[in-house]
Each structure stands twice: as structure tokens, then as C-alpha cells.
């Protein structure tokens, strides 16, 4: 019987593990197929809005994630040329009351560990590593994946959580990536090596012409995340490589000394040439669907990539609950609930990148945008994003 088969999840990253947890909570057994030799996470720090904590709670791992996060006092933007404070948003008790959860920063590995522990504790998630999905076949009530190592796996549905270069999306959509030309360097720096005058308990960004820099504390303030982004002079190909300090320095000649300290710090860098894709309105292909970066790869400017994957997972589970685990109806509701919201993140990310990297008169306009704005007005503007939770995640029929 098909209903006794597991649900297959392609990808063991944040989205895949969150999907597994959401599915288990609806009574399914799950098999996670991961191409890496072990279940793990690469990268550095990421930011978590209140919506992410609502999702963690809905997936049953809220306390695990909270115990590993660093809670910021504010978010702040400075002009990287002259240190002008463009805007500052408190993320204090009033922020928490407004949105029901905090704003925090965390290492990607710490999110992944929280989700992985939660999945393992259920006893209903099976992990198969060193396995890359190559193609998908379907019948009326089953999905079979064929892997590059010759193995096949059959389930009652397939969740493609296999990242921005998703094989599942490639089979059903096969749309090209949109390479941005923006290059991101990420590194983690130990507390003792980090400048005293930048040890702020804040998500901090320095915005400059065709570039910006980000820093915030990780792991109880024992480390700091450092991210720098610039518009490349060269034609870029989407991917991750080792970076060089010389390249970074060549793009940040004109910025103020205080911000410039950041690029002197890392001993090694990872270099991401970034891309997104045009938003699509169809995520459902029979009994297969996509989730996280496979569904809506985005640039980093909204700091919501992982948050959206977590939301997807919760919404998928809630859609199944609402329709008594009827896959056809549930997947349609999942898609309807997520397409516009995630497209807004993708498109807003593009605009935010332009805002961060403004130069000339546009820079002056940017620097004047939030003059005199109260915290409450900032919160009102963020309501659409941070006000998401498990009780309002489903589209109204």
C-alpha cells in the first residue's frame, strides 16, 4: 500500500531536515537522501527573524535553537564611506512583544544540529548519505527516485529540498539561474581577534557603492561572523570557491577605516558567486514538490533564505494536516500559501541589494530614507515578514 511507504526528501540541509520534522509530525515516516558523505552544514552565520522561531516551535525544536542563538539588541546600518548611521532598529523587549519572538543570529551548523537532533529523536527519519538523485519517475500514487550510484528509492511523495541547483527542479522546470555578478565572502573570526570598537551585540551592516560589509556575534560572542559583498569586475559563474584577501581588498579602497578593519581580519575566506532564479508559480509536479532554495533561490539581502525554508516546511505539514494527508489537495494548498510570499522575498532581495549598494545621488536618497522614523514605524513595515506564524501560514480558501 502506497500510504505505508515513506515520504522521500531529497537534501539533508536546513530545508530538508525541517521538512522531515514537519512530515513526521503529521504521522509520516521519512527517508532523507543526501549527496554528501555525512549529514552536515557548511557556511557561517545567518540571521533569524521572529518568523524563524515561530517555525522552530512548530517543528518541535524551539528550545534547541534558542539555546544556540545570540540575541541582538538592535539592527543597524551605517554608510561605509563616512560612518553615517542610516538607520537603527531596536530588537528589544518591545520588538519581542510585537512579533512574539526575538531577533537573533546563529551559526548555520547550530541550526542544522538543532533540526538533526529533533529528527533523530523522532525515530522516524532514515538518513541515506552519499546519494545524489539523478531523475524522478512517478505512478498515480508513488514516486521513485533513481540515484547516480544506481540505487532507487520509492515513496508516497517526494520533497525536493536539494538547494539552489536542485535536480528535482531541473527535471520539472529546467529554468536558468540568474547570476547576479555579486560576490560574497564569508568568514568566522574569533572574539580575541575582533576589533573592540566593533563588538556590538547587533546585526550590523556597512553599505557602500557597489559593496557592503556585515558583522555580528556568534556562539555566545565567542566568535564573529564577517561577510563582505561586492560587484565583481569579471563575468561570474554561480558557485563556491576559496577566496583571496587581495581580491577583497581591491574592492574596498574607498571605505572608512572603521569598516575597513573587517576585511583585515579573516585568516581564510570562502567565496560565493551568487545567483537567484525568476520566481515561478508552479511548485507541484504530481506527487513531487520543491521547498527552500529549490523552490525560491534568493540573494542574501533580506537575510531570509533559511527562514523561508523553515516556513515552507511548517506550511507543508499544516497543509497536510488541513487536508487529512491527502497529497493532491495538500500540495495545492502548500503551493498557494507560499508562492507569492517567497517571490516577494526574491524580488525584495534584488531591490535591497540596489539600496545597499547605492552611489551618487541614490546614496544620498538612501541615507535620508529613515531619518526620524520611530521603532514602531519600522515594526509596522516589517509586519508582513515577521508576523508569520503557524496559525496564519495557510492561504485562505
HELIX and SHEET records of a PDB file:
HELIX    1   1 UNK A    2  UNK A    4  5                                   3    
HELIX    2   2 UNK A   14  UNK A   24  1                                  11    
HELIX    3   3 UNK A   50  UNK A   58  1                                   9    
HELIX    4   4 UNK A   62  UNK A   68  1                                   7    
HELIX    5   5 UNK A   93  UNK A   99  1                                   7    
HELIX    6   6 UNK A  108  UNK A  122  1                                  15    
HELIX    7   7 UNK A  167  UNK A  172  1                                   6    
HELIX    8   8 UNK A  191  UNK A  193  5                                   3    
HELIX    9   9 UNK A  196  UNK A  198  5                                   3    
HELIX   10  10 UNK A  219  UNK A  221  5                                   3    
HELIX   11  11 UNK A  245  UNK A  250  1                                   6    
HELIX   12  12 UNK A  257  UNK A  265  1                                   9    
HELIX   13  13 UNK A  293  UNK A  296  1                                   4    
HELIX   14  14 UNK A  300  UNK A  302  5                                   3    
HELIX   15  15 UNK A  305  UNK A  322  1                                  18    
HELIX   16  16 UNK A  327  UNK A  356  1                                  30    
HELIX   17  17 UNK A  360  UNK A  368  1                                   9    
HELIX   18  18 UNK A  375  UNK A  386  1                                  12    
SHEET    1   A 6 UNK A 125  UNK A 128  0                                        
SHEET    2   A 6 UNK A  30  UNK A  33  1                                        
SHEET    3   A 6 UNK A   7  UNK A  10  1                                        
SHEET    4   A 6 UNK A 157  UNK A 160  1                                        
SHEET    5   A 6 UNK A 288  UNK A 290  1                                        
SHEET    6   A 6 UNK A 284  UNK A 285 -1                                        
SHEET    1   B 3 UNK A  45  UNK A  48  0                                        
SHEET    2   B 3 UNK A 104  UNK A 107 -1                                        
SHEET    3   B 3 UNK A  70  UNK A  71 -1                                        
SHEET    1   C 8 UNK A  85  UNK A  90  0                                        
SHEET    2   C 8 UNK A  74  UNK A  79 -1                                        
SHEET    3   C 8 UNK A 202  UNK A 208  1                                        
SHEET    4   C 8 UNK A 211  UNK A 218 -1                                        
SHEET    5   C 8 UNK A 223  UNK A 231 -1                                        
SHEET    6   C 8 UNK A 178  UNK A 190 -1                                        
SHEET    7   C 8 UNK A 270  UNK A 276 -1                                        
SHEET    8   C 8 UNK A 239  UNK A 242 -1                                        
SHEET    1   D 3 UNK A 133  UNK A 138  0                                        
SHEET    2   D 3 UNK A 143  UNK A 147 -1                                        
SHEET    3   D 3 UNK A 152  UNK A 155 -1                                        
END                                                                             
